[in-house]
Amino acid sequence: MTQTPELELTIGPPAHGGHCVARHEGRVIFVRHALPGEVVKARLTEYDDDARFWRADATEVVQASTDRVNHPWPLADAALAGMRGTRPVGGAEFGHIGLAAQRRLKADIFTEQLARLGKIDRRITVEAVPDESPDGLGWRTRVGFAVDPDGHLAMHEHRSTTLVPVADMPLAVPAINALALWERDFSGVDGVEVAAGSGDEEPLVLLRSTQDPPGRALRALAEGIPGASVAVLNPDTGSVLRLRGRTWVREVVGGHTFRVTGEGFWQIHRSAPRVLTEAVLEGLQPASGARVADLYAGAGLFTAALAERVGQTGSVLSVEGSPAASRDARRNLHGRDHVDIVQGKVEKVLRERRPHLDAVVLDPPRAGAGRETVRAIAGTGAKAVVYVSCDPASFARDVAYFAAAGWGLDSLRVFDLYPHTHHMESVAVLRPL
């Protein structure tokens, strides 16, 4: 068996995606689990001779940065994995970095992406969530696990099909860890998703299985998980079948109550719905009687806040592509006659309806909105767009599309809603020039 090559590298600046840049004999290498200025030994994970760049994982620190700390999750610790000759699990790739330094690196990455892809030179700062825990743990309200051949909950090694059994999830909120699901036998289940709502109800455990109908073993498994609702999600059909309790969780934000079913989208940081809603309203300042749109609206988080602000004399067009999320939105916004909930592709709905709007909230998936959607928004007559993004690269590209349509970036805030990972969330205000 050929041994994986290992190099000693001096680490350069951070790069989007959770890496830092190093160079070896003129070739760029994207290295994970390192810090700028460090000297590390790194095991190559992708290194074809004809590749434009290589990838590597730091396995041993020769000269450490002063920003390096002990990783809070041993399974995600690259140094420990290197000693074992394995790879760390994904999901906490910045855990070896102090929280303040994590935010500085994220700011550097966002600044670089905005300059390179959006052609905007603006120094970014990344804000900590006001009620963040001092260790940056216990914030995830949604987690997902694979199931290994022995029926144990597991996670994948980074960029690998290898499964590693887990016995805790330090990033998850206490209500999820309290279920101790790693003590259960999930044989016959393809995967497990867990959601903990901010309401008073118990968490929802969603079992991925193509058994139709679910057999006795799955029903017995559901009965053996106290303190949780349990349902089965068939990934082939998208159907969700209740086994115990509810098929949804209740979320409460700013006096509004939301029902989010199955795998319906919801912000995963426990404070994100409140923080982002406040930032959206502050940026948009919707007036009574205004005509606004909430695009990629999900279960209606921003729609509800906008509907309250514009009042019955205003209107909200809420557009969502997912049928399940759109159904959630209809339940959550029931009785608000000035809200029009439409299920469909955003660009298609805007093209066919040609709405005349005063303002838009745009919260696209990680891939961004894209040129066609940006053009459609620019044609609505809106005087402001509040853009909520979870990816600096796609955001910067979309900002360039807005610039081509005659719009400029007015304000921008970036929040550290994913501590110990490279991810971040931004809220920007764009206006026609």
Buried (B, 14 or more C-beta within 10 A) or exposed (E): EEEEEBBEBBBBEBBBBBBBBBEBEEEBBBBBBBBBBBBBBBBBBEBEEEEEEBBBBBBBBEEBBEBBBEBBBBBBBBBBBBEEEBBBBBBBBBBBBBBEBBBBBBBBBBBBBBBEBBEBEEEBEBBBBEEBEEEBBBBBBBBBBBBBEEBBBBBBBBEEEBBBBBEEBBBBBEBBBEBEBBEBEBEBBBBBBBBBBBEEBBBBBBBBBEBEEBEEBBBEBBEEBEEBBBBBBBEEEEEBBEBBBBBBBBBBBEEBEBBBBBBBBBBBBBBBBBBBBBBBBEBBEBBEEBBBBBBBBBBBBBBBBBBBBBBEEBBBBBBBBBEBBBBBBBBBBEEBEBBBBBBBBBBBBBBEBEBEBBBBBBBBBEEBBBBBBBBBBBBBEBEBBBBBBBBBBBBBBBBBBBBEBEBEBEEBBBBBBBBBBBBBBBBBBBBBE
